[in-house]
Amino acid sequence: MPVENCIRPIALGKKNWLFVGSERAGKRAAAIQTLLGTAKLNGLNPTEWLKDTLEKLPTWPNSRIDELLPLSPEWITNIKQNTPDKSTW
């Protein structure tokens, strides 16, 4: 069943997530899984996106960190078009 295939990683991961080591480690794991899931939902290859991001991160300026989010180019264009100009805030 397609539904079972969609939830299989969650069901299999439950046992492993019990042993993340600490609450902070669990929060980090959840953040990474969220980013990878977002990449997948936006039609990006999560492995390629993560590899590319980790390569760029050391020299990437903090002021542009949002550009590394796993959003498709269409999403980014849409966000930029619908964001009010900072001068109007």
ChimeraX attribute file (.defattr): number of C-alpha atoms within 10 A of each C-alpha:
attribute: neighborCount
match mode: 1-to-1
recipient: residues
	/A:1	5
	/A:2	7
	/A:3	7
	/A:4	9
	/A:5	9
	/A:6	10
	/A:7	11
	/A:8	11
	/A:9	10
	/A:10	11
	/A:11	11
	/A:12	10
	/A:13	11
	/A:14	10
	/A:15	10
	/A:16	9
	/A:17	14
	/A:18	10
	/A:19	10
	/A:20	14
	/A:21	9
	/A:22	10
	/A:23	9
	/A:24	10
	/A:25	13
	/A:26	15
	/A:27	12
	/A:28	13
	/A:29	13
	/A:30	13
	/A:31	12
	/A:32	13
	/A:33	13
	/A:34	13
	/A:35	17
	/A:36	20
	/A:37	15
	/A:38	17
	/A:39	21
	/A:40	17
	/A:41	14
	/A:42	16
	/A:43	11
	/A:44	16
	/A:45	14
	/A:46	19
	/A:47	12
	/A:48	11
	/A:49	19
	/A:50	18
	/A:51	10
	/A:52	12
	/A:53	16
	/A:54	12
	/A:55	11
	/A:56	12
	/A:57	12
	/A:58	8
	/A:59	7
	/A:60	14
	/A:61	9
	/A:62	9
	/A:63	7
	/A:64	8
	/A:65	10
	/A:66	10
	/A:67	12
	/A:68	15
	/A:69	15
	/A:70	25
	/A:71	20
	/A:72	16
	/A:73	10
	/A:74	10
	/A:75	12
	/A:76	15
	/A:77	11
	/A:78	11
	/A:79	11
	/A:80	11
	/A:81	10
	/A:82	9
	/A:83	8
	/A:84	10
	/A:85	9
	/A:86	6
	/A:87	5
	/A:88	5
	/A:89	5
